[in-house]
Amino acid sequence: MTNSNLIHEKPTIYETKIGMLYGIIIAISLIIITICYIILKTKVNFGILLILYPAGIIFLYRLYIAKKK
């Protein structure tokens, strides 16, 4: 006899392969932006970086915590 009252959760994006792909893309992007700014002396809009860097770091942190479990 099976229990039909079980609830199955869908995995979050942090637990999927697409989440890992996004994490790799975000990590590479953050490194490239930093290298371009330091080495190539490119002009960067700091307003965009204030949005992108914390959001990217938070995504990578949540991805790390989800993969650690």
Helices and strands as residue ranges (DSSP letters): G 13-15, H 17-39, H 46-68
